[in-house]
Amino acid sequence: MVLLSERLANLIKAGGPPPDFAQEYVRIWRELHETRRWHAGGLPEPISYTEIDAYVALTRTPLEPHQVRIIRAMDRAWCEKAGTGGGASRSQTSGSAITPELFDAVFG
């Protein structure tokens, strides 16, 4: 199980096509990915357990705990490749001090 999730994560990081044994995991991950939420800063949010639970209920797709771990490992790999670090939010600050004029420009 750990080896499978590591192999799939490495394939996602490398951008290669999934092997035949992983097609179902990739299909489920893609369906979840299509409903992904995006952070206000433009970064993707990781797929949550709640979203997976809703997917399982709506599609009547039975998933075992180890399968959920595999899908989440795939998503962490994708998030790392996308630059989010698998859910850790990056600070997107300019490094400049905020001025009253800048505050007014942003918040009106």
C-alpha positions, 0 to 999 in steps of 0.5 A: 500500500505504501509502495503503491501510493509512493509509486503513484505520487512519483508518477504524478510528480514526473508527469508520466502516464499512469500504469494500467493498475492505477487507472481507477485511482487516477479516474477517481482523483480526476473526478475529485480534482474537477471539483477542487476549491482554489484558495483566494491567492490562486493556489489549489486546495488539497482534496479533503476527506469531506469531499471524498466522503461526498464523492463516495456517497453520490457515486456509490463508489466503495472506497476502502481506507487504504484506497483513500490514503492512496488518492490523498497521496496522489493529491499531495503529489499534485499539490507539491507539483502545483507549488502548494506543498500539499496543503501548506499555504504559501504566504503571498506577500510583497514584503513591502509595508502597508500604507494607508493609501495601499490599504484604501486601494485594496479595501476601498 
